[in-house]
Amino acid sequence: METQRETRPYWGELPKLKAWRERQGLSLTDLAISVGITKATLSRIETGQRRPSVDTALALEEVTGIKRWHFRPDLWAPRRRA
């Protein structure tokens, strides 16, 4: 029996990343090269089909200035002040 594959994003879309890339006039390939990942991997991260590794999240933060917890809130959630 064949099972249906889940079609919704695995991790959640990252519209902030895609919007930043487009504002900068960068292609997927341009940003992927800057971060050190493949174009396919970056596309999957932007669409939520894949979550970035810790190293990739750090590289994305360094290149884009977008805080790492946007990419991996499971690891770096912002702390609330009491």
Residue, then its C-alpha position, 0 to 999 in steps of 0.5 A: m500500500e502506497t502512503q501519501r507524502e506530506t506536502r506542507p513545509y517541513w519547517g515553515e517558510l522563511p519569507k524574511l530570507k527570500a524578501w532580503r535576497e530579492r531586495q539585495g537583487l541576489s539570485l538563489t545561486d548568488l546567496a547559496i554561493s555566499v553561504g556555502i550551500t547549494k542552490a537547491t538547499l537554499s531553495r528548500i530552506e526558503t520554502g520550508q522543506r528543509r531546516p538549515s543546519v547549525d553551521t548554515a544558520l550561522a552562515l546565513e546570519e553572517v551574510t544576511g544580518i538576519k538573526r540566527w533564531h529566525f532560521r533555528p528557533d528551536l536552538w536560539a529563541p530570543r529570551r524574554r526579559a522578566 
